[in-house]
Amino acid sequence: MSKKSSIQSFQQKSGLFWEEKAEALEVALAKNKIIAAEKKKLRLGKQGPQHRLFEGDNLLGLKWLNQAKEKFDLIYIDPPYNTGSKEFKYNDRYVDEEDELRHSKWISFMYKRLLEAKQLLTEDGVIFISIDDYEQARLKLLCDGLFGQQNFVANFIRKCKAGSGHDSRQVAIEYDYVLCYAKEIDKLEFAKATVDVESDKKYRYSDEFVAKRGKYYLRDLDYRGSYSKSMDYVIEAPDGSKLKSGGKIGKPNTWRWNKAKFEWGLKNDFIEFKQRKEGWKVYIKQYQYVDNQDRKRVRKLPHRAMIDFSNAKGSNELKDILPDEHFSYPKPTALIRFFLDLLDKKEAKVLDFFAGSGSSLHATMLQNQADDGERSCTLITNNENEICQKITYPRNKKAIEGYKKRSGKKVKGLSDNQLRYFQLKLKDA
Ligand SMILES: C[S@@+](CC[C@H](N)C(=O)[O-])C[C@H]1O[C@@H](n2cnc3c(N)ncnc32)[C@H](O)[C@@H]1O
């Protein structure tokens, strides 16, 4: 299928239409080959994972990585949100709010880059994309089409600021999003969160088993769910009276446990009777540290899609390293570390092709230090406003070599890391 008709067919299937035009860079690509020239002086570290920084347009970078048949386990990107404030350049021109084709240009730009990115993902890989309300809906359609709706993992809702209510007209919007897609949903396995039973106030009772089992809360044994005869039996209360789930034998109520399990619970102090106004009630004692078979348990649950990583933290991190440079809204390293932690692969190959200030590399190095990981990170960013040379590289250089915060506090270098700096160029084929 020709390039044009494959885009048309994509548009029809995804329900997302845009005007497709080749970027000047793509025209140039047809006659040139991509080279990545290493800047020899910009090479840091002698041991540890090898990270790379590519300066140049990410379309070149992504194509170069694909030509080299590279693969990545985790991609995090934070593309321009296209809000018209001189942050999205298309074909070397800023796209402003007046531009009627602003959405079309943004989708076309993202489509090409995400198509390349998809090819770079390992079979069990995952991509995270930061975005806000301005393009979230279009990006979701684009990604459903590109990665497959079945591979949608989550639309993380990130609380990114607080107290913006004063200058908002109707509703204070303090959130942006991170769309997450798997390359193949069945192959992706995220780590689970450990449930903090320690500070959970619902565990408020204790008995003689507290040292081993922890505190407990009471869970009604009487329950209305799917009916099963084996769970519908008579229980004898402490005063000899007869108790039936829902007050009678027969649908809809049953007990949560069958008779054998109930008898085990009674014998082993997992059952508690209480006399209430309406009569006797039977409860399961749900303990902090053991399950309902008296086995030690660490409670794990899937992570939630509501997250809280403030932009202010990201700005402070960067200002502490480079107080004299300005960069709007670097992402907090904690956000990217949360994603690295979710994937739970200590040797993951990480890619960020809208690297900006290079928070993803900094986050990767911090995460490696915290969990003895060996992750490597590849960054691609253009050099708009000399960002790559004045911020991305110096920031990570300082992170590797150590620096002093604005408060005067010294931060030890993440010295077991190597970083190489390349420039992407086009050369006559
Ligand atoms: C929103 S910022 C990313 C910020 C980053 N997440 C951080 O924490 O610092 C987007 C960055 O992508 C860069 N960029 C935009 N278009 C690009 C392109 N076509 N190729 C490479 N970089 C690009 C911009 O210069 C900008 O620095």
The ligand as an ORCA input file, in Angstrom:
! r2SCAN-3c Opt
* xyz 0 1
  C       7.422     19.657     26.728
  S       9.083     19.617     26.428
  C       9.636     18.174     27.264
  C      10.069     18.417     28.665
  C      10.702     17.224     29.322
  N       9.771     16.177     29.566
  C      11.374     17.628     30.615
  O      11.066     17.047     31.666
  O      12.211     18.522     30.592
  C       9.194     19.142     24.746
  C      10.588     19.222     24.212
  O      10.620     18.591     22.952
  C      11.433     19.334     22.074
  N      10.966     19.084     20.706
  C       9.871     19.593     20.112
  N       9.771     19.133     18.842
  C      10.827     18.312     18.652
  C      11.275     17.547     17.543
  N      10.612     17.501     16.409
  N      12.411     16.834     17.695
  C      13.089     16.845     18.858
  N      12.704     17.545     19.934
  C      11.577     18.268     19.830
  C      11.266     20.777     22.500
  O      12.407     21.534     22.179
  C      11.101     20.637     24.012
  O      12.317     20.782     24.652
*
